[in-house]
Amino acid sequence: MNDERAPLERIADALEKLVPGTQPPASWTDHPAYVWDGAQARPVDCIQAPALDLLRGVDAQKETVLGNVIRHAAGHAAHDMLLWGARGMGKSALLRSSIAAAQTRYPGSIALVQVAQEALSGLSGLFSRLGGIDRQFLVFVDDLGFEEGDASSPRLLRSWLEGGVEARPGNVRLAVTSNRRAIVARHMSEQDDPINPRDAVDDRLALADRFGLSIGFHNCDQDDYLAIIAGYAEHYALEWEKADALEWSRRRGARSGRVAWQYVTELAGRAGKAI
């Protein structure tokens, strides 16, 4: 009998090695950040974020976001946040940096949980897990936008933010970045409803209204762009010239924190340095 089973056992062992094993559930108290895929969490051991003092040209936004995250980390009343506006102006970087600062002030008290838009349908499952953990969480959805004609997803998000039976638990706050203030795209045709021209517009704006803080980010002017570069260049001991920095932005066709960082990366490469 044993001789007959041995080959079968060896085959079974080989097949088990070919199939990825089930990962054990992530501990929600041991890591500074997580990525939620809609069904399970993957822990992140280190949050990649610039120092807060390197984020320039967004001083008012920085004060508001950092203050809210610090309050949440301390277990005090805090808002869900919508960070909207120009691309490349540091919306997601500011969130990551604020979480890192809060973790320094209150070690172990708060974690960042990033959720991709395609995993939004799994938010209810995420909330049910986080609600039972003795820790604060900031659930982060980056670059949120909805497809034309998608009415169910915005309504679900509104329900999670406020008033729904599956609303986020008290130890969780949501932070969303978007290029649009209203998140959902709007069109001039919304004004052509012959019955009630305000209904469609109000329904789309209602999602943005659910966030306690709505923080706008705008394209930076030349002075802010140069100030951002100056801060990074000083931090990394890089030499640079104003004319060269402006030429870089002209070739890119934009001035933003992202373009400034790309120029700093170019400077470091020219100097043979890693950053």
N, C-alpha and C positions, 0 to 999 in steps of 0.2 A: 504493500500500500504506500509506504513512504517513498519507494523508488518511483512509483507512478506519479505522485504529487510533486516531487521535486522539480521536474521541468516546468510544470504549470506555475509553481510558485516563482520560479526564476523569470518566467514571462510576465507574470503580474508585477513583479518588482521593477522590471524594465519599463513596463507601460506607465507605472506610477512616476518614474523619473522623467518620462517624456511629457507628462501632463503637469502644468504648473500647479503647485500646491496652493491650498487656500491660505491666504495670509491671515494671521491672527488679528483681531480687532485692535486698532490703534488705541493707546492709552491717551485719554483726553486731558491728562494732567502733566504729562512729561515733556511736551514739546512746545516751542514758541509759536509754531504755525502748522497748518494742515491744508491739504488740498482735498476737496470733496468731489467725487466723481458721480454722485447721484445715488450710490449704493454703499460706498465705504470711504474711509478717510486714509490718506497717505500722509504720514508725518513729515515735517520739514524741520531740520535741525538748526537751521540758521536763516534768519530773515535778511535778505540782501536789500539794504536801504542806505541812501546817503545820509550823512549827518544833517540834522535839521538846519544848522547854520549855513550849510552849503546850498540850501533851497532859497534862492533869492528872487525878488520880483513878485513874491506871493506872500508878503508879510501878514496881511490881514487874514488871508485864508489859512495860513499856518497857525496863527493864534487861535482861530475858531476851532479848527480840526483838532489840534493838540489838546486844547482845553477840554473838548468834549470826550476825547479818548481817555484822558487822564481821569476825568470824573467817572467814566464807565469802569476803568480799571480799579478804582477805589470803591466801587459798589454804590456810587451815588447816582442820582437821576441823570440820565444822558439821552441824547437824541439819536434816532436813525438819521443818516446823512446822505444827501445827494450832492455829489461833486460833478458839476457840469461845465461844459465850455470848450475852449480851444484845445486842439490836440497838442500834445507835447509840452504842456505847461505844468507837469508835475503832479497831476491828481493822484495817480496810484502811488507814486513815489512818496508823496506826503503822507498818505495813509500808512504805508509800511514804516516810514520813519517815525511817525507818531506812536505806532504800536511798539516799536523798539524802544522809544524813549519811556513809554509807560511801563514796559517790562523792566527797565533799569530802575525806575522809581519804586515800582511795586513788584518785585521779583515773583514770578509764578502766578500772578493774579489774573492775567489776561492772555488770550491767544488769538491769532488771526486765522480765519478759516476761509480760504479762497474757493469760490464756486464758479465753475464755467457756466455760461448761459445755457448750454445744452443739458446741464445737470440741474436746472432750476426745478424740474418736476420732482426731484428728490429732496427738496428743501424740508418738506414735512417730516420725512424720516430723519433728516439731520437735526431738526429742532427737537424731536422726541428724544434723541440721544443727549443733546447738549443740556436740555432742561433739567436732567438729573445729575449734572456735574457741578461740584462746588468750585466753580471758576467762572470768570467773565469771558465772553467771546464776542469778537467782531467778525461777522460774516460779510465777506467782501465779494461783490460781483463787479468785475471790471468791464468797461466798455459795453454797457448794456444797450441793447436796441432790439426792437421786435420787427418781425416780418410784416409786410403789408397784409392786412386782413386778419392778423392774429389778435383776436379779441380776448381769448381765454387766458393767455399768459399774463398780460397786464392786470387783469382782474384778480388772478391768483396772488400776484405780488401785492396788490392792494390789500387783500384779505390777510396775508401774512403780516403786513405792516401794522394793521389796525382793524380790530373789530371782528375778524373771522374766528371760527371755532378752532382753527389751526394756527392762530397767530403766534408769532415768535415768543419764546419764554422770556421771563424777566431778566435773566442773565445774558441775554443775547441782544445785540443791536446790529442793524444792517447798514452797510456802507456801499453805495453804488456810484460808479463813475459812468458818465455818458457825455456824448458830444452835444446832446440836445437838452435844453432845460426841461422840456415836457416829456423827455425820454421817448415817447411814441411819436412817430412822424406825423406832421400835420400838413394839410393841403388847403388851397384856396377853395376847393370844391366843398369843404365842410360848411362854408357859409351859404351854400345853395340849397340847403334843406328847406323845402317849402312849408313844412309843418312847424318845426322849431329849430332854427338855425344854430341855437346855442347848445343843443343836446350833445351833438357829436364832439364839439370842442370841449365842453365841460367834462365829458366822460374821459377824454384823453388827458386833460389837465389834472383830473382827480388823483392819478397815480403820483405825480410829483408833489401834490399837496400833502400826501401822507408822511413825507419826510419832515422831521422837526427842523432840520437844518438844510437849506438849499444854498450851496456855495458856488459862486460863479468864478470861472477862470478865463481870462481874456488874453489875446495875443499880446506879447510884450513889445514895448517900443525899443528903439535902438539903445537907449541908456540902460534899460533893464537887461537886455541881451548881453551887453558888454559887462555889466555888473556880475551876471551869472558866470561868465567866462573868467572874470578876474578872481572870483571866489574860488573856483576850482583850480585855476592856475596857481594861485598862492598856496592852496592846500597841497598840491602835488609838486610844487617847486618847478613850474614850467614857465619858460619864457614865451611871450606872445606879442603880437603887434596889432593895434586897433585896425589898421587898414586890411591886414590879412584876415582878421576875424569877420570884418564886414564883407569882404569879398567871398568868404565861405558862405555866409548867409544869402548873398545874392545868387550864388550858384545853386543853392538849395531852394531858393524861391520862398524862403520863410525865415522868420525870427521866432524862436521859442526856446524853452529850456532844453528840449530834446536836441535841437540843432546846435545849441551851445555845447551840450555834452559831447555830441559827435565831433565838434571842432576840438574840444579838449582831448578826446581820444586820438584824433589826428596829431595833435601836438605831442602827445606822449609817444606815439609811434615814431614820429620824426626824431624825437630825442632818445629813442631806444629804451624807453621806460615802460614798465607795466603799471596799470592803475586798477 
